[in-house]
Amino acid sequence: MTIDFPYHAELTVAEQAARDAGVAVMEMFKGKFDVREKSKNNPVTSADLEANRIIHQAIEKNFPNDGWLSEEDPDDARRLGLSRVWVVDPIDGTKEFIEGVPQFAISIGFVVDGRPKVAIVFNPAKERFYQAAAGQGAFLNGAAMRVTGRAEINGAQLLVSRSEPQKRFQVFVDRCALRPVGSIAYRLAKIAGGDGDGTLTFRNIYEWDICAGVLLVEEAGGKAVDGDGNPLMFNRQPAKHKGVVAANPGLTAGLQGLWAAAVAERR
């Protein structure tokens, strides 16, 4: 990554905010933290809230006029009229965090006119720090990353949710090797780094879960689309997408075709 590029300041602030949040999160991981249910099967912990506070404070201090969209804050419709918006999940994979499974991540995305320009996905439990800036490539702990070049669906290794019903993936079970990984932000980052050939979900997924991971995949030479094959845009209302498929460009097209066929079969 070059020293001077557009959004260098934003990347620098996001990187430090993620590291500071990571310290706070790890102080509570496998230790003492509070848990409550925001809604059915949707927990939040004191670690989520503290990480959110640290990140939000850093963004407000450095970029006070930017919009903010976070899983742990009420949505402010003002963001929809802004060009620059931060899209944040302070802990993606809260259930894994609670269970003591080190497959959660801090996810910070910075969006300009609907497209991510800066991305941080940080798994502090595994000390895996992923970052990217538009046009600058994607990096894991400072080393450049690339998606795999696998073209064949048969035998491809897919990273899938630990909790999504396996029956949804039957078309892929028959042709691919499926590996469960908790956080989708972490799954996208791993695909960007070539640790797996692709990832997908049938769920409606919130922007904060995938914004940073999508840029990582793209900057590592990959492609990410929604379940219908459309490009992923951010800072929308509602702030969610109908499924996600990510891999290298050729494999993404094939996987998305199977995704669409599987959905059509269930109707």
Order of alpha helices (4+ residues) and beta strands (2+ residues): alpha-beta-beta-alpha-beta-beta-alpha-beta-beta-beta-beta-beta-beta-alpha-beta-alpha-beta-alpha-beta-beta-alpha
